[in-house]
Amino acid sequence: MHCKLALLLAFSLVFGSCKDSLALTIEEMSVRDKVAQLMVPQHYDSQIDSLVARDHVGGVIVMVSSKAELDTLLARLKASAGIPLFICMDAEWGAAMRLKEDYKRLPKAAYIKSDRQAYEVGLAIGTQLRELGIHANLAPDVDVNTNPDNPVIGTRSFGAEPLLVAQRASAYARGQREAGIASCAKHFPGHGDTALDSHLALPVLEHSRERLDSVELLPFRRLIADGVEMVMTGHLAVPALDASGMPASVSRPINSFLRDSLGFQGVIVTDGMGMKGVTDYFSGDQVAACIAAYRAGADLILALSRTVEVIDAITARVESGEFPMEELDEKVYRVLRLKQSLGLIQ
């Protein structure tokens, strides 16, 4: 059965006569609370307590911090949340990447020498994060690093061979899953052969669809087949998938390709929404960028800084009918289903 049709049938069952507990929860939520479930601000946002307790954001991303600060903060935030919070961290080579304490620094992907070691590293990272009260690692990086001059991927990649990257990333994610941590394959549809850093500018991946299928997309297909929980869209233009030149993170054709052609049914998360690779496309307007990411198909909008404005703007568009309520419900359902799979809600 075609993937999109299967998804539509599944959601019609959920929101029709056979409602499950998640659908019932969504039915009781206000439009604004539904939209807020899709927002993942940074832990050091000056409004983070209010964003959780009053605005009911769905998650928090932990950036550079200390264990002592994290212990206090996460306990406080979790206690003030209505629907349990989704806590994530970008910890590709372990908690030492973000925390100031003397955590054992695990190897970067490029220095992992076997599938077995990749599994062990994933398990070790997952164990570290679980002990910190974190639910997901925004890793593995499944970019195929075919450009030795790539300024942003480099040793974050498992290598330059698509099959090797797929196998190592699969093993890494399996280790994290065994530790009870969700994984995120990034940066879709592939940041490995780029010459610009998307933190600073918009890279363009000029390859043909045939080349994308044989190289960049191969690891994503493997992780999706494995059941990876999340896929992160990158701030890079891919004309073979969207001739408009829009960044993948805000491209409806590219997000739809991920759903319909690759069959991904999990949570689509953007890369950080403060990065110039996306904000420059909107003349520095992060709110406009976040609205575009929602419209394109993102389920979680990551590391935004004008969270209340974004919530209000998307809520207004849903309430006016510009953005379909059914689409919002589907996004929230995927987010709550992820939380349920992690044992955060029943």
N, C-alpha and C positions, 0 to 999 in steps of 0.2 A: 504494500500500500504506500502511496506517495506520502512522504514525511509530513508535509503541511496538512494534508487531509487527515492523517492519523492524529496530529496534534489537535486539530479542530474538533474531531470526534471525541478525543479525550477530555478536552475542556468543556464540550457540550454536556458530557456525562457528569462532570464535576459540578458544573453550575446549573445543571438541569435537575432532574428528579433524584439523582443519586449523589447528593452533595455529601462530601466528606467533611472532616472537622476543619480542614484548612479553608474550604469554600465557605463554611459557616462563619468562620472568623472574619474572612474578607467581607462577607455580606453585612456584618455588623460594624465595619469600619467606615469612617467618614472618607470622602474623596481626598481630603488633605492628608489624613493619616495614611492612606494607601500610597500616595505619592511620596510621603516622607520615608516609607519603608524602603525606597529605592535609593536613598541618599547615604553615602559613606564618607562623612567628613573626617579630617585628621584629628588625632587625639589632642593635639595642642591648640586647637581652635579655641579662641578666648570665650566662645559661647557654647562650648561643648556640653556643659551641664544642662543648660537650657535647651539645647538641640535635642538632647535625649529625653529629659523629663517633660518638657512642654511641647516640643515639636514632633517627638516620637520618631526620630530618624531610625533607620533599620540597622545601621552598623557604624563601626568606627575603624579607621585604619591607624595602626600604631606606627609612628615614625621613630626618629632617634629619641631615646629616653633612657631612664635607669630602671632597674628592677623595682627599687623602692617606690619610685613615682608610679610605675605601672601597677604595682600591687594595690596601692591606695586608690588610684584613679579608676581602674577597672571594677573594683569592688563597689565603689560609689556609683558608677554609671550603671552597672548591672542591677543594682538595687533600685534605681530610679526609673528603669525602663518598664514599659507596659509589656509589649511583646518582646521577648528576650533579644538582646543585641547580638549581632553578628560581628565578631572581632577578627580582623585580619591583619597580617603583616607581610611586607615584602622581605623575606628572609631567605634569599636564594642559597646562601651558604651558612645559614644558621642564625640563631639569635644574636651572635656577635656582630652581625651586620647592622643591627639597630640599637643594641643595648650597650651601655658603657661598661658594665661589669666584665669580669674576665671569663666570658663564656668561651668554650673551646670553638675555635674557628674551623669549621668544616670546609672541605675543598670546594672551590668553584667548579662549575660543571666541566670546564675544559681539562681539569686535572683529575677527573674521575676516569679510571682506567678499565673498568669492566661493568657489565650490567649488575653483577652482584654488589660491587661497591656502590653503584648508583642507588640500589635498593637500600643498602645499609645507611648511606648518607640521608636518604629520604626518611627512613625510620628514625634516625637520630635527631634530625631537624623536627620531625613531627612530635617526638617525645619532648623536646625542649619547649616547643610552642604550647603543647597541651598542658605542661606543668605551669606555664605562665598564664593560662586561662585564655589562650588564643585559639580560634577555631579553624582558621584557614591560612595557608601560605600562598602568596601570589607568585607561585612558581609551580612547575619548572618552566624555564625559558626554553622553548622548542624552536627558536630561530636557527636556521641552518647558516652558519657563519662562513659564507663563501667569499666574502670580501675582507681580505686581511687588513684593509685600511678603515674598516668600520669603526667609528669613534665611540660607539655606545654599547655594542654587544660584546665583541671580543671573547674574553674568557668566561663570560656568562653563558655562552653556548657550549653544548656538548661536542660541537665539531662542525666540519664542513661536509660530511656525508649524511644525506637525508635518512638512510636506514639506521645508521649508528645513532643519530640524534633521536629518532623515534624509539629505538630500543632502550637507550639510557633514560630518556625522559619517562617512558612507561614504567621502568623499574623504580625510578625515583618517586613517581606518583604512587606506585603500589606501596612503597615503604611508608609514605605519609598516610595513606589510607589505613594501613594497619595500626598506625599510632592514633587514629581517630581524627586526622586533620584532612580537610578538603584541599584539593590542588587546583591550580589555575594555569592552563596552557597559554603562553603568550609569545610574541605580540602579533596577533592575527592581522593580516594573512601572511606575515613573515617580514622581520626587520633585519634579516641576516646580511642581505646584499645591498646595504644602503651606505651612503657617504656622509650623511648628516645625522646629527643627534636630535631626535624629536623633542628633547627637552628645550632645544634652542631654535629649531626651525622645522619645516615640514619636508621630510624626505619623500622622494618619489621612486617607486619600484617599477621600472619600465618593462619588466619581462612579459613575454607572451603568456596566454592562458596555458599552453602546453608546458612551458617551463615551470610555471607556478604549480601545476599538477604534479610534476615529477620531482620537484625539489621543495619549495617552500611549504606546500600544503600537505606533503606526505606525513610529517610528524603530527600535524593536527588531526589528520584522519585516524592515525593510530591511537592517539589519546582519546579522541571521541569514541572510537570503537571500544576502548577500555572503560568508558563511562566517566571520564573526567568531569568533575563537578562544575567547573567554570572555564570559560575562555575569555581572555582579555583582548580587546581590539586595540590596535596600535594607532598612533597619530602619524599615519603615513598614507600617501596617495598611491593608488594602484590602478592605473588607467585600464588595464585588461579586465578589471572587475567593475570599475566605475569610471567612465570616460570623463565625468565632470571634474575630476581632480580633487574631490573632497577627501579629507582624511577618513580612513576606514572607520574610526570611532564615531563619526557622524554621518556615515554613508548608509542610506537605506539599502541600496543594492548589495553592498558588501555584507551587511548584517543579515540580509535575506538569503544571500548565498550561503552563509554559515548555517542558517537554519534549514533551508530547503534543499540545497545541493549536498551539503556535508552531513545533514541529519542531526545537528546538535540540538538537544532538547534541554540542556542545563541552563545555567545562568550566564548571560553575557555581561561582562563588566568592562567599563572603559579603562584605559590607562588614566593616569592622574590628569584631572581637568585644569590644572594650573600650568600645564606645559605649553610652550610657545608653538609646538607643532600643531596644536588645535586652536589656541586662543588667537594667534596671529591671523588665522583664517577668518575670524570674526572681529577683526580690528581691536583685539584685546578685550572683547566683551565676553567674560566667562559665563554669564547667565545665558546669553544667546547660544554659546557653545553647548551648554548643558541641555538646553531645550532641544537643540538639534540632535544630541546624542540620544535623548529619550525618543524623539520622533524616528530616529534611524533604527531603533530596536534594542537599545541597551536596557538591561534589567537593573544593574547597579551602576550608579554614577559616582566615581571614585575621587577622593581627595579634592573636593570642591571647597571654595572658601566663602561663597556668597549663598550659603545653603538656604536660608529663609526666603531670599528672593527667588531662588530656583523653585522651591516648593510652591510658593505662591503663584509663580508664573505658569507652571505646569498644571496646577490645580485649576486655575482660571480657564485654561484651554480645554481641560476635560469637562468642566462644568458648562462651558459654552457649546460643547459638542464638536469642537475642532479636533480634539484627540478622543478616539472612541473609548468609552468606559470598559468595553470588553477587553481591549488591548491592555489597559491598566490592570484589570483584574488578572489577566494572564501573567503579566510581569510579577505582580505581587504573589501570585500562586507559586511561581518558580522560586522566588526568594524564600517564601515560607516553607516550601518543600525542601529546600537546601537546609534551612534551620532545623527542620524536623529530622532530616537524615543525620544531622550532627547531634541529635539528642537534646536540642535546645527547647523544642516545643513538642507536644504530643500530637 
